[in-house]
């Protein structure tokens, strides 16, 4: 499909940013995973439960149905679905046709043995989510590394903080980047450690058909071994026909937090560019405005914010919706799950645009230094703290009268310090030499502490 006619930006305008998700979350990806699960189940019945006789050569050919699965094969499954009007049944018939073509008629009725379609679906989505999660982790790791690099690079560059948008106690540029690195790193750890779980226990979660036909098999143990050993997922024992999807809800809430943190960074970068703390690198031929030729807009951070906002709304809905199902099963979860790829797409677009924006910024030292030199009233905090320590009367009130809503000079501050009677001479000398740009507390030490840990 040409990008220009795509109904969604995921396959249209931003298709180059979502390329690595295509084989995971597309219809092809879902069908491929369904085929993989069905073939793994056949292998499990043969290898572990000894219910099917297959030679090594036959097993290799059966395995190839999954390992060699192509887009053309997926289209063949879709052609079958036009008749069955059931997507999972179409996969079953596709595999049976392949087995017949191989001369393996004797084993084809073992395909989908004792399974409900949700056994195949929930495991397929779990495998898709496992791969999708890794794509997000890879991009986030790149972003984290870049932010950490900015933290090191600007560790010792002082700048004015802003609380409520107003000048506040100084920090360093590097420390502010490390604040975000720490937050993102924590959420990456949560995402890495998140468990992906699946069920394979029949039509209502009780192994009814399995145990009715073969009561001597420990089906609870067998199902758990299949999920863990053959699919690499965590087994769920207590379910209805469908997976309760608490694990997806947990992962989505984790990704909501990550997206919110990144939006927070987007907004801060937008603000810092707005007040001139950062410049943006120019690209030859690029236009910032259709009518104002001087403009260089922070569009990458705006793009990131917009796409992550859409992702959050989708993730929030799915995280709640997937925990709910009428009685033992309804179809609302199935149709909602088909949008997993879309929300991952918006997350990937948002994170990639953040990184793109960060790679285009340059520190504007002149503007930062100008702000530092013009806001000497910020030294009211250390001065009144010293006054408190040495017992000077009404320290906060006296500094408030001197500085609140006013621009003051270094001379005015020195004159005020000379009025202090209880502060030792040595400390008054220190106070007179304190400037806004060297009043950054332990900001640099905190950057070092981050990397030490």
C-alpha positions, 0 to 999 in steps of 0.5 A, spaced: 500 500 500 502 506 498 504 511 504 500 516 501 493 513 501 494 509 508 489 511 513 493 511 519 500 515 520 503 508 522 503 506 515 503 512 512 507 518 514 511 515 520 511 508 516 519 509 516 519 509 524 515 503 525 518 498 520 521 494 526 514 493 528 511 490 522 513 483 522 511 483 530 504 486 530 501 486 523 496 481 521 502 477 518 505 477 525 499 474 528 498 469 523 505 467 523 505 466 531 498 462 531 502 457 526 508 457 531 504 455 537 500 450 533 506 447 531 509 447 538 503 444 540 504 438 535 511 437 537 509 437 545 504 432 543 509 427 540 515 429 544 513 430 551 506 426 551 508 420 546 501 421 543 503 422 536 509 417 532 513 422 528 520 420 525 526 425 526 525 427 518 517 428 519 518 432 525 523 436 521 518 437 515 512 439 520 517 444 524 518 447 517 511 449 516 512 454 522 520 456 521 519 457 513 512 461 514 512 466 509 507 472 507 504 468 501 502 463 507 499 468 511 495 470 504 493 463 504 490 462 511 486 469 509 483 465 503 481 460 507 478 464 512 474 467 507 470 460 507 471 459 515 469 466 517 474 464 523 481 466 523 484 461 528 480 455 524 483 458 518 490 456 521 488 449 523 486 448 516 492 451 513 496 446 517 492 440 515 493 442 508 500 442 509 500 436 512 496 432 507 501 435 502 507 432 506 503 425 506 502 426 513 495 425 513 495 420 520 497 426 524 493 432 522 487 431 526 492 432 532 492 439 530 489 443 535 488 437 539 483 439 545 485 447 544 480 453 544 482 458 539 484 462 545 489 458 547 492 459 540 490 467 541 493 469 548 499 465 547 500 468 540 499 475 543 504 474 549 509 472 544 508 478 540 508 482 546 515 479 548 518 481 541 514 488 541 517 490 548 524 488 546 523 493 540 521 499 545 527 497 550 532 497 545 530 504 543 529 506 550 536 504 552 539 508 546 535 514 549 537 513 556 544 512 553 544 519 550 541 523 556 546 520 560 551 523 555 548 529 556 548 529 563 556 528 563 557 533 558 554 538 562 555 536 569 558 542 571 554 547 567 550 552 572 544 554 570 538 557 574 532 552 576 525 555 575 519 553 580 512 555 578 516 558 572 520 563 576 527 563 577 529 559 583 535 556 586 541 554 581 542 547 579 547 544 573 544 542 566 547 535 567 544 534 573 537 536 570 538 531 565 540 526 570 534 527 573 530 524 567 535 519 566 534 516 573 526 516 572 527 513 565 532 507 568 527 505 573 522 504 568 526 500 563 528 496 569 521 495 571 519 493 563 525 488 563 523 485 569 515 484 567 512 477 566 509 475 560 504 469 562 499 465 558 494 460 559 493 453 555 487 450 558 482 449 554 475 452 553 473 454 560 480 453 563 479 446 566 482 442 561 475 439 560 476 435 553 484 433 555 482 430 561 476 427 559 479 423 553 486 422 557 485 422 564 491 419 566 495 425 564 497 430 569 494 436 564 496 441 569 503 440 569 503 438 562 500 445 560 505 448 564 511 445 561 508 446 554 508 454 556 514 455 559 519 450 555 516 450 548 513 458 548 518 461 553 512 464 557 510 464 564 504 459 565 497 461 568 493 456 571 487 460 574 483 462 568 476 462 564 476 461 557 481 467 556 487 470 559 485 475 565 491 479 562 493 482 568 500 482 565 498 486 559 495 491 564 501 491 568 506 492 562 501 498 559 501 501 566 509 501 566 509 504 559 504 509 560 509 512 566 515 511 561 511 515 556 509 520 561 516 521 563 518 522 556 512 528 555 515 531 561 522 531 558 519 534 551 515 539 555 522 541 559 526 541 552 520 545 549 521 550 555 528 551 555 529 552 547 523 557 548 527 561 553 534 560 549 537 555 554 538 551 548 539 552 540 537 547 535 542 545 529 539 548 522 538 543 516 539 545 509 533 547 506 528 546 512 523 551 513 520 553 520 514 557 518 510 558 512 510 565 513 516 567 518 523 565 515 526 566 521 523 560 525 526 554 528 521 550 531 522 545 536 517 540 532 521 534 534 519 535 542 512 537 540 511 531 535 513 526 541 508 529 546 503 528 541 504 521 539 505 519 546 499 522 548 495 518 543 499 512 546 497 513 553 490 514 552 490 507 548 494 504 553 490 506 559 483 504 555 486 497 554 490 496 561 483 497 564 478 493 558 483 487 558 481 485 565 474 485 564 470 479 560 463 477 561 462 470 565 467 465 562 468 469 555 466 475 550 469 477 544 471 485 546 478 483 549 479 480 542 477 486 538 481 490 543 487 486 542 488 487 535 490 495 537 496 493 540 501 494 534 498 501 534 499 503 541 506 500 540 507 504 534 505 511 537 510 509 543 516 508 538 514 514 534 514 518 540 520 516 543 524 516 536 522 523 536 524 525 543 531 522 541 531 526 534 530 532 538 535 531 543 540 530 537 539 537 534 540 541 541 546 545 542 547 549 549 546 556 549 552 558 554 551 566 553 543 566 555 544 561 561 550 566 563 546 572 562 540 569 567 545 567 572 548 574 572 541 578 572 538 574 578 542 575 584 536 575 588 537 568 588 542 568 593 537 570 598 536 563 600 543 561 602 544 568 606 538 567 610 540 560 611 546 562 614 543 568 618 538 562 621 544 558 623 548 564 627 541 567 630 540 573 626 533 576 628 528 575 622 532 572 617 527 570 612 523 577 613 529 581 612 531 578 606 524 578 603 524 585 604 530 586 600 529 581 594 522 580 593 520 582 586 526 586 585 532 586 581 538 587 586 546 588 585 552 585 588 553 591 592 547 591 595 548 584 597 555 586 600 552 592 604 546 587 607 552 582 609 556 587 612 549 589 617 550 582 620 552 582 627 552 575 629 555 571 623 563 570 623 567 575 619 570 569 615 563 566 613 561 573 611 567 573 606 565 567 604 558 570 603 561 576 599 564 571 594 558 567 593 555 568 586 549 565 583 553 560 578 557 557 584 551 556 588 549 549 585 549 545 592 551 538 590 549 538 583 555 535 580 556 530 586 549 527 585 551 526 577 557 522 579 553 518 584 548 516 579 554 513 575 557 510 581 551 506 582 
